[in-house]
Amino acid sequence: MEIATLLITTITETLLSIAQLALLLVPILIVIEIARHYQVIEKITGKTKGALRFLTLPQEAALPLLAGIFFGIVFGSALIIDYAKEGFLKKRDLLLIGIFLSISHSVVEDTFIFAVFGANPLVLITTRTFLAIIITRLAASLIDRFAPEAA
């Protein structure tokens, strides 16, 4: 009897979590589509040209990167999947975005959490961003040198 209760509870909680995630992601994706239609995205992401050029990423990588940095992996990954399905990003771009976000995702949220425990927010943001940029650029160089077919 306990196993059945546990199973029902687990399924119910999982479905509720999926519904909550959908309630957050669907409106965001709708707003992004509207913003894309009215070219708001280009205006926002246009300010990242220098950083993207240094990371050797296309302009289309800006929004998924910014979403992942500020809102976390869940929101960033939703956009990455959407952009990949639409053909905006190549495998190389997806790998580099993944590397960058694995180091520097959810900067705002994580910084607040660690600041509560006494960490210096400026040190956290600076260190994570610097490491993400350097390691992503190094990975881009290695990919371009040793796997040019991926580029």
C-alpha positions in Angstrom: 0.0 0.0 0.0 2.8 2.4 0.8 4.4 1.9 -2.6 1.1 2.8 -4.4 0.8 5.9 -2.3 4.4 6.8 -3.0 4.0 6.2 -6.7 0.8 8.3 -6.8 2.5 11.1 -4.8 5.5 11.1 -7.1 3.5 11.2 -10.3 1.3 13.9 -9.0 4.2 16.1 -7.8 6.0 15.5 -11.1 3.0 16.5 -13.2 2.5 19.6 -11.0 6.2 20.5 -11.5 5.9 20.1 -15.3 2.7 22.3 -15.3 4.5 25.0 -13.2 7.4 24.9 -15.6 5.1 25.2 -18.6 3.2 28.1 -17.0 6.5 29.9 -16.8 8.1 28.9 -20.1 5.2 29.2 -22.5 4.5 32.9 -21.8 8.2 33.7 -22.0 8.5 32.0 -25.4 5.4 33.8 -26.6 6.8 37.2 -25.5 10.1 36.3 -27.2 8.3 35.4 -30.5 6.4 38.7 -30.4 9.7 40.6 -29.6 11.4 38.8 -32.4 8.6 39.8 -34.8 8.9 43.4 -33.9 12.7 43.2 -33.9 13.1 44.1 -30.3 15.4 41.1 -29.9 17.9 42.5 -32.4 18.1 45.8 -30.5 18.7 44.1 -27.2 21.2 41.5 -28.5 22.9 44.1 -30.7 24.7 45.3 -27.6 26.5 42.0 -27.2 28.2 42.0 -30.6 31.7 42.5 -29.2 31.5 39.7 -26.7 29.9 37.3 -29.2 32.6 38.1 -31.7 35.3 37.3 -29.1 33.6 34.1 -28.2 33.2 33.4 -32.0 29.5 32.9 -31.7 26.8 34.2 -34.1 24.4 37.0 -33.1 21.7 34.4 -32.7 23.4 33.0 -29.7 22.9 36.3 -27.7 19.4 35.7 -26.5 19.9 32.1 -25.3 23.1 33.2 -23.6 21.5 36.1 -21.9 18.5 34.1 -20.8 20.8 31.4 -19.3 23.0 33.9 -17.6 20.2 35.9 -15.9 17.4 33.3 -15.6 19.2 30.0 -15.3 19.7 26.8 -17.2 16.0 26.0 -17.5 15.0 29.2 -19.3 18.2 29.3 -21.3 17.8 25.7 -22.4 14.3 26.3 -23.6 15.6 29.1 -25.9 18.6 27.1 -27.0 16.4 24.2 -28.0 14.0 26.5 -29.8 16.9 28.2 -31.6 18.5 24.9 -32.5 15.2 23.5 -33.9 14.8 26.6 -36.0 18.3 26.2 -37.4 19.8 29.4 -36.0 22.6 27.6 -34.1 25.1 25.0 -35.4 26.4 22.2 -33.2 29.6 24.1 -32.5 27.5 27.1 -31.3 25.4 24.8 -29.1 28.6 23.3 -27.5 30.1 26.7 -26.8 26.9 28.1 -25.4 26.7 25.0 -23.2 30.3 25.5 -22.0 29.6 29.1 -21.2 26.4 28.5 -19.4 27.7 25.6 -17.4 30.1 28.1 -15.8 28.1 31.2 -15.8 24.4 30.3 -15.5 21.9 32.0 -13.3 24.4 34.7 -12.2 21.8 36.9 -10.6 20.0 34.2 -8.6 23.1 32.3 -7.5 24.8 35.6 -6.5 21.9 36.5 -4.2 21.9 33.1 -2.6 25.7 33.1 -1.9 25.6 36.7 -0.8 23.2 35.7 2.0 25.9 33.4 3.3 28.5 36.2 3.2 30.1 35.8 -0.3 31.2 39.0 -2.1 28.8 39.4 -5.0 31.3 41.3 -7.1 33.9 38.6 -6.8 31.4 35.9 -7.6 30.1 37.7 -10.8 33.5 38.7 -12.0 35.1 35.4 -11.4 32.4 33.3 -13.0 32.0 35.7 -16.0 35.8 35.9 -16.6 36.2 32.1 -16.4 33.2 31.5 -18.7 34.7 33.9 -21.3 38.2 32.5 -21.1 37.2 28.8 -21.1 34.6 29.3 -23.9 37.1 31.1 -26.0 39.7 28.4 -25.5 37.2 25.7 -26.4 36.3 27.7 -29.5 39.9 27.8 -30.5 40.4 24.1 -29.9 37.2 23.2 -31.9 38.3 25.4 -34.8 41.8 23.9 -34.8 41.1 20.2 -34.2 37.5 19.8 -35.5 37.1 22.3 -38.3 34.2 20.3 -39.7 32.2 21.1 -36.6 32.7 24.9 -37.1 
